[in-house]
C-alpha cells in the first residue's frame, strides 16, 4: 500500500514539473537542424524548453500514431476540417494525462477543452479570417477559452486573443549563423532579384514589372501561382511539393540570397496576414535590401526602418521603379543591407526569442501556482 502511494505521489510530482511540446513539422527535420542544413528558427523555442531540465520536457509525437490512413482521412474530412487533424489532436489528448503544460507550436487545439487539468499555451499568428462555427474548430471560442495563454506573432494577434487568455506579442527570429550575411561564394553572371514563398503572394504583379527592368527575377513559388505569360528575364522554380526545400536546398538558397541585388516580397494584401515574415528576416540577415508590398500586420516594415521600400498593392510600376533604384543606386542598396543586418542582430536573434518564450511560460506557471 505504501509503495502504491509513493508511486502515485511520484507520478503527480512528475506531472507538476512536466511540459510537453507539440511541433509535428519538426519531427522529421530535427537532424537537419542539428547538421546546420535547415534553419534553427523553426524550432520555435523548443531547444530553450529542452534546456530547462527541471521542467521534465517531452515531445508529443504524431508521426507513428494510430489510426490507419483511411480512418484518418475520414475523421479529418468529417470532423477536423479546420487547421488541425486527428493525429495532432489524439496525440495531445493522450499527452494531457501525464503533463502539466502543453506548448503547441502548431496553433490552438480542437480538443483542449477536454483536458482542463493541463495548461495549454499555443502560438497564434493572426485573428481567424472567418467566423468559427464548429466546436471542433481550434479557433472556436470554446476552445480558445480552454487555453492558458497565447504566444502572438503580431500585435494584432495579441489584441484579439487577449479576450480569451493572457496573450503576449513575441517577434519571431532568424538563424543568424545559417544566414550569416557573408558575400557569395561565386559572383552571379548578371544581376538578379530573388522572390520566394508560397502563401499570400502576388507574383503576377511582380512578373508584370519584370518587363520594365534590366535584370533577372528568380521566383521560387508554387506552380498554381505562376502567371501564364513569363518574360525571358523571369526564372520560375516550382515549389508545389511540400516541404518547399525539395526544390532548392538551404545552402543553395543562401547562396542565391548572397548573390541577389535585392529580395522582392509581393503580397496579396491581407491586412491581418503574416505572409513574407520569414522571407523578410532571412533577406535582412543576408544584408539585402527588401522590397515588399504594403500589406499584412507585421510590426516592422522596410521603409520605416530604412532597410528597403514598400510598394502599393498591384502596382507593377512601383515594383519596377523600386528594383531600378536598387540597381542604379549602390550606396542606397548597401545602406539598406547594413541597416537590415543590424536590426536582426539587435532584435531578431534566436537567443532573444528563446528568452521571451521561457519568460511567458514561467509567467503562466507562476500564475497557476498562485491560484
VOBA-992341 format. One record per residue (C-alpha): residue number from 1; residue in one letter; x, y, z. Coordinates in steps of 0.25 Angstrom, whole numbers, plus 5000, padded with zeros to 4 digits. Example, Ala and Ser with C-alpha at 12.3 -4.5 7.8 and 13.67 -1.06 7.14 Angstrom:
# residues 2
@resi:1, resn:A, east:5049, north:4982, up:5031
@resi:2, resn:S, east:5055, north:4996, up:5029
//
This chain:
# residues 371
@resi:1, resn:X, east:5000, north:5000, up:5000
@resi:2, resn:X, east:5011, north:5010, up:5004
@resi:3, resn:X, east:5018, north:5006, up:4991
@resi:4, resn:X, east:5006, north:5009, up:4983
@resi:5, resn:X, east:5004, north:5023, up:4990
@resi:6, resn:X, east:5019, north:5026, up:4987
@resi:7, resn:X, east:5016, north:5023, up:4972
@resi:8, resn:X, east:5004, north:5032, up:4972
@resi:9, resn:X, east:5011, north:5043, up:4978
@resi:10, resn:X, east:5023, north:5041, up:4969
@resi:11, resn:X, east:5014, north:5042, up:4956
@resi:12, resn:X, east:5007, north:5054, up:4962
@resi:13, resn:X, east:5021, north:5061, up:4964
@resi:14, resn:X, east:5025, north:5058, up:4950
@resi:15, resn:X, east:5013, north:5063, up:4944
@resi:16, resn:X, east:5014, north:5076, up:4952
@resi:17, resn:X, east:5028, north:5078, up:4946
@resi:18, resn:X, east:5025, north:5072, up:4932
@resi:19, resn:X, east:5024, north:5081, up:4920
@resi:20, resn:X, east:5021, north:5074, up:4907
@resi:21, resn:X, east:5023, north:5081, up:4893
@resi:22, resn:X, east:5015, north:5079, up:4880
@resi:23, resn:X, east:5022, north:5082, up:4867
@resi:24, resn:X, east:5019, north:5072, up:4857
@resi:25, resn:X, east:5027, north:5079, up:4846
@resi:26, resn:X, east:5039, north:5077, up:4854
@resi:27, resn:X, east:5038, north:5062, up:4856
@resi:28, resn:X, east:5045, north:5059, up:4842
@resi:29, resn:X, east:5054, north:5071, up:4842
@resi:30, resn:X, east:5062, north:5071, up:4855
@resi:31, resn:X, east:5074, north:5064, up:4850
@resi:32, resn:X, east:5075, north:5074, up:4838
@resi:33, resn:X, east:5075, north:5086, up:4848
@resi:34, resn:X, east:5086, north:5079, up:4857
@resi:35, resn:X, east:5094, north:5077, up:4844
@resi:36, resn:X, east:5092, north:5092, up:4841
@resi:37, resn:X, east:5085, north:5090, up:4827
@resi:38, resn:X, east:5071, north:5095, up:4832
@resi:39, resn:X, east:5069, north:5108, up:4839
@resi:40, resn:X, east:5068, north:5107, up:4854
@resi:41, resn:X, east:5058, north:5118, up:4856
@resi:42, resn:X, east:5048, north:5107, up:4852
@resi:43, resn:X, east:5050, north:5100, up:4866
@resi:44, resn:X, east:5040, north:5111, up:4871
@resi:45, resn:X, east:5047, north:5112, up:4885
@resi:46, resn:X, east:5047, north:5097, up:4887
@resi:47, resn:X, east:5062, north:5096, up:4889
@resi:48, resn:X, east:5060, north:5106, up:4901
@resi:49, resn:X, east:5049, north:5098, up:4907
@resi:50, resn:X, east:5058, north:5085, up:4906
@resi:51, resn:X, east:5069, north:5093, up:4913
@resi:52, resn:X, east:5060, north:5094, up:4926
@resi:53, resn:X, east:5063, north:5081, up:4932
@resi:54, resn:X, east:5054, north:5084, up:4944
@resi:55, resn:X, east:5042, north:5084, up:4935
@resi:56, resn:X, east:5044, north:5070, up:4930
@resi:57, resn:X, east:5041, north:5073, up:4915
@resi:58, resn:X, east:5035, north:5063, up:4906
@resi:59, resn:X, east:5032, north:5063, up:4891
@resi:60, resn:X, east:5018, north:5059, up:4887
@resi:61, resn:X, east:5020, north:5050, up:4875
@resi:62, resn:X, east:5009, north:5049, up:4864
@resi:63, resn:X, east:5016, north:5042, up:4852
@resi:64, resn:X, east:5015, north:5028, up:4856
@resi:65, resn:X, east:5001, north:5029, up:4863
@resi:66, resn:X, east:4989, north:5021, up:4861
@resi:67, resn:X, east:4979, north:5022, up:4853
@resi:68, resn:X, east:4981, north:5016, up:4839
@resi:69, resn:X, east:4982, north:5025, up:4827
@resi:70, resn:X, east:4968, north:5023, up:4822
@resi:71, resn:X, east:4962, north:5025, up:4836
@resi:72, resn:X, east:4970, north:5037, up:4838
@resi:73, resn:X, east:4965, north:5043, up:4825
@resi:74, resn:X, east:4950, north:5041, up:4828
@resi:75, resn:X, east:4952, north:5047, up:4842
@resi:76, resn:X, east:4959, north:5059, up:4837
@resi:77, resn:X, east:4949, north:5061, up:4826
@resi:78, resn:X, east:4937, north:5060, up:4835
@resi:79, resn:X, east:4942, north:5066, up:4848
@resi:80, resn:X, east:4955, north:5072, up:4847
@resi:81, resn:X, east:4954, north:5081, up:4835
@resi:82, resn:X, east:4959, north:5094, up:4842
@resi:83, resn:X, east:4974, north:5095, up:4843
@resi:84, resn:X, east:4976, north:5082, up:4851
@resi:85, resn:X, east:4976, north:5067, up:4849
@resi:86, resn:X, east:4973, north:5055, up:4857
@resi:87, resn:X, east:4987, north:5051, up:4859
@resi:88, resn:X, east:4991, north:5064, up:4866
@resi:89, resn:X, east:4978, north:5064, up:4874
@resi:90, resn:X, east:4979, north:5050, up:4879
@resi:91, resn:X, east:4994, north:5051, up:4882
@resi:92, resn:X, east:4991, north:5063, up:4890
@resi:93, resn:X, east:4979, north:5057, up:4897
@resi:94, resn:X, east:4988, north:5045, up:4901
@resi:95, resn:X, east:4999, north:5054, up:4906
@resi:96, resn:X, east:4990, north:5063, up:4914
@resi:97, resn:X, east:4988, north:5051, up:4924
@resi:98, resn:X, east:5003, north:5052, up:4929
@resi:99, resn:X, east:5007, north:5066, up:4927
@resi:100, resn:X, east:5005, north:5079, up:4934
@resi:101, resn:X, east:5006, north:5088, up:4921
@resi:102, resn:X, east:5006, north:5086, up:4906
@resi:103, resn:X, east:5013, north:5096, up:4898
@resi:104, resn:X, east:5007, north:5096, up:4884
@resi:105, resn:X, east:5016, north:5102, up:4873
@resi:106, resn:X, east:5005, north:5098, up:4862
@resi:107, resn:X, east:4994, north:5106, up:4868
@resi:108, resn:X, east:4981, north:5104, up:4877
@resi:109, resn:X, east:4976, north:5090, up:4879
@resi:110, resn:X, east:4962, north:5086, up:4876
@resi:111, resn:X, east:4961, north:5077, up:4888
@resi:112, resn:X, east:4967, north:5085, up:4898
@resi:113, resn:X, east:4954, north:5087, up:4906
@resi:114, resn:X, east:4955, north:5072, up:4909
@resi:115, resn:X, east:4967, north:5073, up:4917
@resi:116, resn:X, east:4964, north:5084, up:4927
@resi:117, resn:X, east:4975, north:5080, up:4937
@resi:118, resn:X, east:4986, north:5082, up:4927
@resi:119, resn:X, east:4990, north:5096, up:4923
@resi:120, resn:X, east:4991, north:5099, up:4908
@resi:121, resn:X, east:5000, north:5110, up:4902
@resi:122, resn:X, east:4998, north:5112, up:4887
@resi:123, resn:X, east:5005, north:5120, up:4876
@resi:124, resn:X, east:4995, north:5129, up:4868
@resi:125, resn:X, east:4999, north:5138, up:4856
@resi:126, resn:X, east:4986, north:5145, up:4853
@resi:127, resn:X, east:4971, north:5146, up:4857
@resi:128, resn:X, east:4963, north:5136, up:4849
@resi:129, resn:X, east:4959, north:5140, up:4835
@resi:130, resn:X, east:4946, north:5134, up:4836
@resi:131, resn:X, east:4935, north:5132, up:4847
@resi:132, resn:X, east:4938, north:5119, up:4854
@resi:133, resn:X, east:4924, north:5111, up:4856
@resi:134, resn:X, east:4929, north:5097, up:4859
@resi:135, resn:X, east:4933, north:5093, up:4873
@resi:136, resn:X, east:4943, north:5085, up:4866
@resi:137, resn:X, east:4950, north:5097, up:4860
@resi:138, resn:X, east:4962, north:5100, up:4869
@resi:139, resn:X, east:4958, north:5115, up:4867
@resi:140, resn:X, east:4944, north:5114, up:4873
@resi:141, resn:X, east:4943, north:5122, up:4885
@resi:142, resn:X, east:4940, north:5109, up:4894
@resi:143, resn:X, east:4954, north:5104, up:4890
@resi:144, resn:X, east:4961, north:5117, up:4891
@resi:145, resn:X, east:4955, north:5119, up:4905
@resi:146, resn:X, east:4962, north:5106, up:4909
@resi:147, resn:X, east:4976, north:5111, up:4906
@resi:148, resn:X, east:4984, north:5117, up:4918
@resi:149, resn:X, east:4991, north:5127, up:4909
@resi:150, resn:X, east:4995, north:5131, up:4895
@resi:151, resn:X, east:5008, north:5134, up:4888
@resi:152, resn:X, east:5005, north:5144, up:4878
@resi:153, resn:X, east:5014, north:5147, up:4865
@resi:154, resn:X, east:5008, north:5161, up:4863
@resi:155, resn:X, east:5002, north:5172, up:4872
@resi:156, resn:X, east:4988, north:5170, up:4864
@resi:157, resn:X, east:4988, north:5155, up:4869
@resi:158, resn:X, east:4991, north:5159, up:4883
@resi:159, resn:X, east:4980, north:5169, up:4883
@resi:160, resn:X, east:4970, north:5159, up:4878
@resi:161, resn:X, east:4974, north:5147, up:4886
@resi:162, resn:X, east:4975, north:5154, up:4899
@resi:163, resn:X, east:4960, north:5153, up:4901
@resi:164, resn:X, east:4961, north:5138, up:4903
@resi:165, resn:X, east:4974, north:5137, up:4911
@resi:166, resn:X, east:4987, north:5144, up:4915
@resi:167, resn:X, east:4994, north:5147, up:4902
@resi:168, resn:X, east:5008, north:5152, up:4899
@resi:169, resn:X, east:5013, north:5158, up:4886
@resi:170, resn:X, east:5027, north:5152, up:4883
@resi:171, resn:X, east:5034, north:5156, up:4870
@resi:172, resn:X, east:5040, north:5144, up:4862
@resi:173, resn:X, east:5055, north:5141, up:4860
@resi:174, resn:X, east:5064, north:5137, up:4849
@resi:175, resn:X, east:5076, north:5127, up:4849
@resi:176, resn:X, east:5088, north:5137, up:4848
@resi:177, resn:X, east:5098, north:5126, up:4847
@resi:178, resn:X, east:5092, north:5120, up:4835
@resi:179, resn:X, east:5088, north:5133, up:4829
@resi:180, resn:X, east:5101, north:5140, up:4833
@resi:181, resn:X, east:5101, north:5152, up:4823
@resi:182, resn:X, east:5115, north:5148, up:4817
@resi:183, resn:X, east:5118, north:5150, up:4802
@resi:184, resn:X, east:5114, north:5139, up:4792
@resi:185, resn:X, east:5124, north:5128, up:4788
@resi:186, resn:X, east:5122, north:5132, up:4774
@resi:187, resn:X, east:5118, north:5145, up:4767
@resi:188, resn:X, east:5106, north:5144, up:4758
@resi:189, resn:X, east:5107, north:5145, up:4743
@resi:190, resn:X, east:5097, north:5156, up:4743
@resi:191, resn:X, east:5089, north:5164, up:4754
@resi:192, resn:X, east:5076, north:5158, up:4759
@resi:193, resn:X, east:5065, north:5159, up:4769
@resi:194, resn:X, east:5060, north:5148, up:4777
@resi:195, resn:X, east:5046, north:5145, up:4781
@resi:196, resn:X, east:5042, north:5133, up:4789
@resi:197, resn:X, east:5029, north:5128, up:4797
@resi:198, resn:X, east:5017, north:5120, up:4795
@resi:199, resn:X, east:5006, north:5127, up:4803
@resi:200, resn:X, east:4999, north:5140, up:4800
@resi:201, resn:X, east:5008, north:5144, up:4789
@resi:202, resn:X, east:5004, north:5153, up:4777
@resi:203, resn:X, east:5014, north:5148, up:4767
@resi:204, resn:X, east:5006, north:5153, up:4755
@resi:205, resn:X, east:5009, north:5168, up:4759
@resi:206, resn:X, east:5024, north:5165, up:4760
@resi:207, resn:X, east:5025, north:5157, up:4747
@resi:208, resn:X, east:5018, north:5169, up:4740
@resi:209, resn:X, east:5029, north:5178, up:4746
@resi:210, resn:X, east:5040, north:5169, up:4740
@resi:211, resn:X, east:5037, north:5175, up:4726
@resi:212, resn:X, east:5042, north:5188, up:4731
@resi:213, resn:X, east:5055, north:5185, up:4738
@resi:214, resn:X, east:5069, north:5181, up:4733
@resi:215, resn:X, east:5071, north:5170, up:4742
@resi:216, resn:X, east:5066, north:5155, up:4744
@resi:217, resn:X, east:5056, north:5152, up:4754
@resi:218, resn:X, east:5057, north:5138, up:4761
@resi:219, resn:X, east:5044, north:5133, up:4767
@resi:220, resn:X, east:5043, north:5121, up:4776
@resi:221, resn:X, east:5028, north:5118, up:4776
@resi:222, resn:X, east:5017, north:5108, up:4774
@resi:223, resn:X, east:5012, north:5105, up:4760
@resi:224, resn:X, east:4998, north:5109, up:4763
@resi:225, resn:X, east:5002, north:5124, up:4765
@resi:226, resn:X, east:5011, north:5124, up:4752
@resi:227, resn:X, east:5005, north:5134, up:4742
@resi:228, resn:X, east:5002, north:5129, up:4728
@resi:229, resn:X, east:5012, north:5138, up:4721
@resi:230, resn:X, east:5026, north:5139, up:4727
@resi:231, resn:X, east:5036, north:5149, up:4721
@resi:232, resn:X, east:5050, north:5143, up:4717
@resi:233, resn:X, east:5057, north:5150, up:4729
@resi:234, resn:X, east:5048, north:5143, up:4739
@resi:235, resn:X, east:5053, north:5129, up:4744
@resi:236, resn:X, east:5042, north:5121, up:4751
@resi:237, resn:X, east:5046, north:5109, up:4761
@resi:238, resn:X, east:5034, north:5101, up:4765
@resi:239, resn:X, east:5031, north:5098, up:4780
@resi:240, resn:X, east:5018, north:5091, up:4779
@resi:241, resn:X, east:5023, north:5080, up:4787
@resi:242, resn:X, east:5024, north:5080, up:4802
@resi:243, resn:X, east:5033, north:5083, up:4808
@resi:244, resn:X, east:5038, north:5094, up:4799
@resi:245, resn:X, east:5053, north:5091, up:4800
@resi:246, resn:X, east:5051, north:5079, up:4792
@resi:247, resn:X, east:5052, north:5089, up:4780
@resi:248, resn:X, east:5064, north:5096, up:4786
@resi:249, resn:X, east:5073, north:5093, up:4798
@resi:250, resn:X, east:5076, north:5103, up:4808
@resi:251, resn:X, east:5091, north:5104, up:4805
@resi:252, resn:X, east:5087, north:5108, up:4790
@resi:253, resn:X, east:5076, north:5117, up:4795
@resi:254, resn:X, east:5086, north:5124, up:4804
@resi:255, resn:X, east:5096, north:5126, up:4792
@resi:256, resn:X, east:5085, north:5132, up:4784
@resi:257, resn:X, east:5081, north:5142, up:4795
@resi:258, resn:X, east:5096, north:5146, up:4796
@resi:259, resn:X, east:5097, north:5147, up:4780
@resi:260, resn:X, east:5084, north:5155, up:4778
@resi:261, resn:X, east:5083, north:5170, up:4777
@resi:262, resn:X, east:5071, north:5170, up:4786
@resi:263, resn:X, east:5059, north:5162, up:4791
@resi:264, resn:X, east:5045, north:5164, up:4786
@resi:265, resn:X, east:5033, north:5160, up:4794
@resi:266, resn:X, east:5020, north:5163, up:4786
@resi:267, resn:X, east:5008, north:5160, up:4795
@resi:268, resn:X, east:4993, north:5159, up:4792
@resi:269, resn:X, east:4989, north:5170, up:4802
@resi:270, resn:X, east:4982, north:5163, up:4814
@resi:271, resn:X, east:4983, north:5173, up:4825
@resi:272, resn:X, east:4984, north:5162, up:4836
@resi:273, resn:X, east:4993, north:5152, up:4830
@resi:274, resn:X, east:5008, north:5150, up:4834
@resi:275, resn:X, east:5012, north:5145, up:4820
@resi:276, resn:X, east:5026, north:5149, up:4816
@resi:277, resn:X, east:5031, north:5149, up:4830
@resi:278, resn:X, east:5041, north:5138, up:4829
@resi:279, resn:X, east:5046, north:5143, up:4815
@resi:280, resn:X, east:5048, north:5157, up:4820
@resi:281, resn:X, east:5056, north:5153, up:4832
@resi:282, resn:X, east:5065, north:5143, up:4824
@resi:283, resn:X, east:5067, north:5154, up:4814
@resi:284, resn:X, east:5071, north:5164, up:4825
@resi:285, resn:X, east:5081, north:5155, up:4831
@resi:286, resn:X, east:5087, north:5153, up:4818
@resi:287, resn:X, east:5089, north:5168, up:4817
@resi:288, resn:X, east:5080, north:5170, up:4805
@resi:289, resn:X, east:5070, north:5182, up:4802
@resi:290, resn:X, east:5056, north:5177, up:4803
@resi:291, resn:X, east:5044, north:5182, up:4794
@resi:292, resn:X, east:5031, north:5178, up:4800
@resi:293, resn:X, east:5016, north:5180, up:4797
@resi:294, resn:X, east:5009, north:5190, up:4807
@resi:295, resn:X, east:5002, north:5178, up:4813
@resi:296, resn:X, east:5000, north:5170, up:4826
@resi:297, resn:X, east:5001, north:5173, up:4840
@resi:298, resn:X, east:5016, north:5172, up:4843
@resi:299, resn:X, east:5021, north:5182, up:4853
@resi:300, resn:X, east:5033, north:5185, up:4845
@resi:301, resn:X, east:5034, north:5189, up:4830
@resi:302, resn:X, east:5045, north:5192, up:4821
@resi:303, resn:X, east:5042, north:5207, up:4818
@resi:304, resn:X, east:5040, north:5211, up:4833
@resi:305, resn:X, east:5053, north:5204, up:4837
@resi:306, resn:X, east:5061, north:5208, up:4825
@resi:307, resn:X, east:5065, north:5194, up:4820
@resi:308, resn:X, east:5057, north:5195, up:4807
@resi:309, resn:X, east:5044, north:5200, up:4801
@resi:310, resn:X, east:5029, north:5198, up:4801
@resi:311, resn:X, east:5021, north:5197, up:4788
@resi:312, resn:X, east:5006, north:5198, up:4788
@resi:313, resn:X, east:4997, north:5186, up:4785
@resi:314, resn:X, east:4996, north:5182, up:4770
@resi:315, resn:X, east:5006, north:5193, up:4766
@resi:316, resn:X, east:5015, north:5188, up:4755
@resi:317, resn:X, east:5021, north:5201, up:4752
@resi:318, resn:X, east:5024, north:5203, up:4767
@resi:319, resn:X, east:5032, north:5190, up:4767
@resi:320, resn:X, east:5040, north:5193, up:4754
@resi:321, resn:X, east:5043, north:5207, up:4760
@resi:322, resn:X, east:5048, north:5201, up:4773
@resi:323, resn:X, east:5056, north:5190, up:4767
@resi:324, resn:X, east:5062, north:5200, up:4757
@resi:325, resn:X, east:5066, north:5209, up:4768
@resi:326, resn:X, east:5074, north:5197, up:4775
@resi:327, resn:X, east:5081, north:5194, up:4762
@resi:328, resn:X, east:5085, north:5209, up:4760
@resi:329, resn:X, east:5088, north:5213, up:4774
@resi:330, resn:X, east:5098, north:5204, up:4780
@resi:331, resn:X, east:5100, north:5213, up:4792
@resi:332, resn:X, east:5085, north:5212, up:4795
@resi:333, resn:X, east:5085, north:5197, up:4794
@resi:334, resn:X, east:5097, north:5195, up:4802
@resi:335, resn:X, east:5092, north:5204, up:4813
@resi:336, resn:X, east:5079, north:5197, up:4813
@resi:337, resn:X, east:5086, north:5184, up:4815
@resi:338, resn:X, east:5095, north:5188, up:4826
@resi:339, resn:X, east:5083, north:5194, up:4834
@resi:340, resn:X, east:5075, north:5181, up:4831
@resi:341, resn:X, east:5087, north:5172, up:4837
@resi:342, resn:X, east:5088, north:5181, up:4849
@resi:343, resn:X, east:5073, north:5181, up:4852
@resi:344, resn:X, east:5072, north:5166, up:4852
@resi:345, resn:X, east:5085, north:5164, up:4861
@resi:346, resn:X, east:5079, north:5174, up:4871
@resi:347, resn:X, east:5064, north:5170, up:4871
@resi:348, resn:X, east:5062, north:5156, up:4864
@resi:349, resn:X, east:5072, north:5147, up:4869
@resi:350, resn:X, east:5068, north:5133, up:4874
@resi:351, resn:X, east:5074, north:5136, up:4887
@resi:352, resn:X, east:5065, north:5147, up:4890
@resi:353, resn:X, east:5053, north:5139, up:4884
@resi:354, resn:X, east:5056, north:5128, up:4894
@resi:355, resn:X, east:5057, north:5137, up:4906
@resi:356, resn:X, east:5043, north:5143, up:4902
@resi:357, resn:X, east:5037, north:5129, up:4901
@resi:358, resn:X, east:5043, north:5124, up:4914
@resi:359, resn:X, east:5038, north:5137, up:4921
@resi:360, resn:X, east:5024, north:5135, up:4917
@resi:361, resn:X, east:5024, north:5120, up:4920
@resi:362, resn:X, east:5029, north:5124, up:4934
@resi:363, resn:X, east:5018, north:5135, up:4936
@resi:364, resn:X, east:5007, north:5125, up:4933
@resi:365, resn:X, east:5013, north:5114, up:4942
@resi:366, resn:X, east:5015, north:5125, up:4954
@resi:367, resn:X, east:5001, north:5130, up:4952
@resi:368, resn:X, east:4996, north:5116, up:4953
@resi:369, resn:X, east:5004, north:5114, up:4965
@resi:370, resn:X, east:4996, north:5126, up:4972
@resi:371, resn:X, east:4983, north:5121, up:4968
//
